[in-house]
Amino acid sequence: MPKVQKTFAMAILLGALGCNSPGSQPPVTSAAEKAEPAKPAGREAALPHPNELVVTGPVTVEQQLDVVTLRSGVIASLHADVGSHVKKGQLLAQLDDRQLIADRAVAEHKFLSVQADLKNWGAEMEVKKVDMQRSEEMHKSGINTQEQFDHDRYALTATQFEVDRQREEMLEAQSAVNSIDLELEKTKITAPFSGVIAQRLVKDGEYATSGEKLFWLTAEAPLEVRFTLPGNEVTSLKKGDLVAVSFGPDSGHTTTARVSVISPVIDPASGMISVTAILSGKPHGILPGMIAEIRIPTPIPTSR
């Protein structure tokens, strides 16, 4: 037999003897493997552990409003533009009010005229009262007749009616002035609350009709996230709970929000319930309209 074949045969023989040698050691078993009991086949360990329900929703603010004009007119001037930070009551735009100013001057002159007439009739009333007192004394003394006494009494009554009529005309004239003042107020488009102008929908010199949208005004705080949950998950959340809010893996913004509103009803069409949560503070770089990711801790039910 060649030398190579003999060497190969001896190696096989030695390997077989080594495997079956009574001195060989059994495989080593760790202490953890010895202590761990065997799991029943087809079953998992029933250990509850936390889980997260992840939903998305937009960032909003409670106060968002289309600022409209309450009367028709030409935009005489604009005092705010997109991005302008405004205070409540600040002037945003001015309609042409020259005709109204002229109408108010006419109405005010009429009011002053009627007011003067009322004063004149008031003075006449005082004269008639004096005449009536004298006529009454003379009638008691038998100096004048009953007809003269009745005439003076009716004259006093007629003067009183004139005073009442003039007073009503004065109130009417005053109401006309007040009505024009209200129309003048409508020519001033002001901010109903403090915020920032998100859109400007008109141009200087443009004609705006009553009810037309001129600006879109949005508040800057507090920021909210609005989202929906399946109806069967609403029990995992209650008013006042904190939820984690993030804005995508690349944004670097993570904060918390406190649940402020949970709708009392479930939408029958979708089976979802609406939830609103207020963001903690005012995170830098977070703007209304951004989509947020909301993480709500929920327990995993145990397997049986």
C-alpha positions in Angstrom: 0.0 0.0 0.0 1.3 3.4 -0.9 2.5 5.6 2.0 -0.2 8.3 1.5 -3.0 5.8 1.7 -1.7 4.4 4.9 -1.4 7.8 6.5 -5.1 8.6 5.6 -6.4 5.3 7.0 -4.6 5.9 10.3 -6.1 9.4 10.6 -9.6 8.0 10.2 -9.0 5.3 12.7 -7.7 7.7 15.3 -10.7 10.0 14.8 -13.1 7.2 15.4 -11.3 6.1 18.5 -11.3 9.7 19.9 -15.1 10.2 19.5 -15.9 6.9 21.2 -13.3 7.3 23.9 -14.7 6.9 27.4 -12.7 9.9 28.6 -14.4 12.4 26.3 -16.3 15.3 28.0 -20.1 16.1 27.5 -21.1 19.5 26.0 -20.9 22.4 28.5 -24.2 23.8 29.7 -24.5 27.3 31.2 -26.0 28.0 34.6 -28.7 30.2 32.9 -29.7 27.3 30.6 -29.8 24.9 33.6 -32.0 27.3 35.6 -34.5 28.1 32.8 -37.5 25.8 32.7 -38.6 24.4 29.4 -41.4 26.4 27.7 -44.5 24.5 26.8 -44.8 23.9 23.1 -47.0 26.3 21.2 -47.3 28.9 24.1 -45.6 32.2 24.8 -44.8 33.7 28.2 -47.8 35.9 29.4 -45.8 38.9 30.5 -47.5 42.4 30.0 -45.2 45.1 28.7 -45.8 48.7 27.5 -46.7 49.5 23.9 -47.3 52.6 21.9 -50.2 53.6 19.7 -48.8 55.9 17.0 -51.1 58.3 15.1 -50.6 61.5 13.2 -52.4 64.8 13.1 -51.9 68.5 12.2 -50.6 71.3 14.4 -53.2 73.9 14.8 -54.2 76.9 16.9 -57.6 77.5 18.3 -58.0 81.0 16.9 -57.8 81.1 13.1 -60.1 83.4 11.3 -60.9 84.8 7.9 -61.1 88.6 8.4 -63.9 89.9 6.1 -65.3 93.3 5.3 -68.7 94.2 6.6 -69.5 96.7 3.8 -68.6 97.2 0.2 -66.0 99.8 -0.8 -62.6 100.5 -2.3 -59.5 99.6 -0.3 -58.0 103.0 0.4 -55.0 101.7 2.2 -53.4 98.5 3.6 -51.7 98.5 6.9 -50.7 94.8 7.2 -49.2 92.1 5.0 -48.3 88.5 5.1 -46.1 87.8 8.1 -47.2 90.9 10.0 -47.6 90.4 13.7 -50.6 92.3 14.8 -52.4 93.1 18.1 -56.0 92.9 18.9 -57.8 96.0 17.5 -54.9 97.0 15.2 -55.9 98.5 11.8 -55.3 96.1 9.0 -57.0 98.0 6.1 -59.0 101.1 5.5 -61.9 101.5 3.0 -62.7 104.7 1.3 -64.9 106.6 3.8 -65.2 110.1 2.2 -68.8 109.8 1.3 -69.7 108.5 4.7 -67.9 111.4 6.3 -69.9 113.9 4.2 -73.2 112.0 5.1 -72.3 112.2 8.7 -71.8 116.0 8.5 -75.3 116.4 7.0 -76.8 114.1 9.6 -75.1 116.0 12.4 -76.2 119.4 11.2 -79.8 118.1 11.1 -79.4 116.8 14.6 -78.2 120.2 15.8 -81.1 121.9 14.1 -83.7 119.6 15.6 -82.0 120.0 19.0 -82.3 123.8 18.6 -86.0 123.4 17.8 -86.5 121.3 20.8 -84.9 124.0 23.0 -87.2 126.6 21.4 -90.3 124.6 22.1 -89.1 124.0 25.6 -88.9 127.7 26.1 -92.3 128.1 24.6 -93.6 125.5 27.0 -92.3 127.5 30.0 -94.2 130.6 28.6 -97.4 128.6 28.3 -97.1 127.3 31.8 -96.8 130.9 33.1 -99.8 131.9 31.0 -101.8 129.0 32.4 -101.0 129.9 36.0 -102.1 133.5 35.4 -105.3 132.3 33.6 -106.1 129.9 36.4 -105.8 132.6 39.1 -107.9 135.1 37.0 -110.5 132.4 36.5 -110.7 131.8 40.2 -111.1 135.5 40.8 -113.8 135.7 38.1 -111.8 138.1 35.9 -111.7 135.9 32.8 -114.2 133.6 31.3 -114.3 129.8 31.2 -113.6 130.0 27.5 -110.4 131.9 28.0 -109.3 129.5 30.7 -109.9 126.5 28.4 -108.1 128.2 25.6 -105.0 128.7 27.7 -105.1 125.1 29.0 -105.4 123.7 25.5 -102.5 125.9 24.3 -100.3 124.5 27.1 -101.3 120.9 26.1 -100.5 121.6 22.4 -97.1 123.0 23.3 -96.4 119.9 25.3 -97.1 117.7 22.3 -94.8 119.9 20.2 -92.0 119.4 22.7 -92.6 115.6 22.6 -92.5 115.6 18.8 -89.3 117.6 18.7 -87.7 115.3 21.2 -88.5 112.3 19.1 -87.2 114.0 16.0 -84.0 114.8 17.9 -83.6 111.1 18.9 -84.2 110.1 15.2 -81.5 112.6 14.1 -79.2 111.3 16.8 -79.8 107.7 15.6 -79.0 108.7 12.0 -75.6 110.1 13.2 -75.0 106.9 15.2 -75.8 104.7 12.2 -73.3 106.5 10.0 -70.7 106.2 12.8 -71.3 102.4 12.7 -70.8 102.4 9.0 -67.6 104.4 9.4 -66.3 101.8 11.9 -66.9 99.1 9.2 -64.5 100.9 6.9 -61.8 100.2 9.4 -60.8 96.5 9.1 -59.2 95.6 12.4 -57.7 92.5 13.9 -60.2 90.6 16.1 -57.3 89.1 18.2 -53.5 89.1 18.3 -51.7 87.0 15.9 -49.9 86.9 12.5 -51.2 87.5 9.0 -51.0 84.2 7.2 -52.6 85.5 3.9 -53.6 88.8 2.3 -56.3 88.3 -0.3 -56.8 91.9 -1.5 -54.7 94.7 -3.1 -54.5 98.4 -2.5 -57.2 100.2 -4.6 -59.2 97.0 -5.2 -63.0 97.0 -4.7 -64.2 94.7 -2.0 -67.8 93.5 -1.6 -69.5 93.0 1.7 -68.5 89.7 3.2 -65.4 89.3 1.1 -62.3 87.7 2.7 -59.5 90.2 3.1 -57.0 88.5 5.4 -56.4 85.1 7.1 -55.4 85.8 10.6 -54.0 83.0 12.9 -52.9 83.1 16.5 -49.4 82.1 17.4 -50.1 80.3 20.6 -51.0 78.0 22.2 -50.2 75.4 19.6 -52.4 72.2 19.5 -52.3 68.9 17.9 -55.5 67.3 16.7 -55.8 63.6 16.0 -58.3 60.8 15.9 -58.3 57.5 17.7 -60.2 54.3 17.1 -63.2 54.2 19.4 -62.1 51.1 21.2 -58.8 52.9 22.2 -60.3 55.9 23.8 -60.2 54.3 27.3 -56.4 54.4 27.1 -56.5 58.2 27.2 -58.2 60.8 29.4 -58.2 64.6 29.8 -55.0 65.8 31.3 -52.8 62.9 30.1 -49.4 63.7 28.5 -48.6 62.3 25.1 -45.2 62.4 23.2 -45.2 64.5 20.1 -42.5 64.4 17.4 -42.2 65.9 13.9 -40.4 63.3 11.9 -37.0 61.6 12.3 -35.1 64.4 10.7 -36.7 67.4 12.4 -35.1 67.0 15.8 -38.2 68.3 17.5 -39.7 66.2 20.2 -42.0 67.5 23.0 -45.1 66.6 25.0 -48.7 67.7 24.8 -51.4 67.6 27.4 -54.8 66.3 26.3 -57.4 69.1 26.6 -60.4 67.9 24.7 -61.7 64.4 24.0 -64.9 64.3 21.9 -67.8 62.9 23.8 -69.1 61.0 20.8 -67.6 58.5 18.3 -68.0 59.3 14.6 -70.4 56.5 13.4 -69.1 56.7 9.9 -65.4 56.1 10.7 -65.6 54.7 14.2 -63.0 57.3 15.3 -63.0 59.8 18.1 -61.4 63.3 17.9 -58.8 64.4 20.5 -57.0 67.7 21.0 -53.8 68.2 23.0 -52.0 71.4 23.8 -48.2 71.4 23.2 -46.0 72.3 26.1 -44.5 75.7 25.6 -43.9 77.0 22.1 -41.2 74.7 20.5 -38.9 76.6 18.1 -39.6 76.0 14.5 -43.0 74.4 14.9 -45.7 76.1 12.9 -49.4 75.6 12.5 -50.1 73.2 9.6 -47.2 70.9 10.3 -48.0 67.2 10.7 -47.0 65.7 14.0 -46.6 62.1 15.2 -48.3 61.4 18.5 -47.3 58.4 20.6 -49.7 57.2 23.1 -48.7 54.5 25.7 -51.0 51.5 25.8 -50.7 48.1 27.4 -50.4 44.9 25.4 -53.0 42.4 26.3 -51.6 39.1 27.6 -51.7 36.0 25.3 -53.6 33.0 26.5 
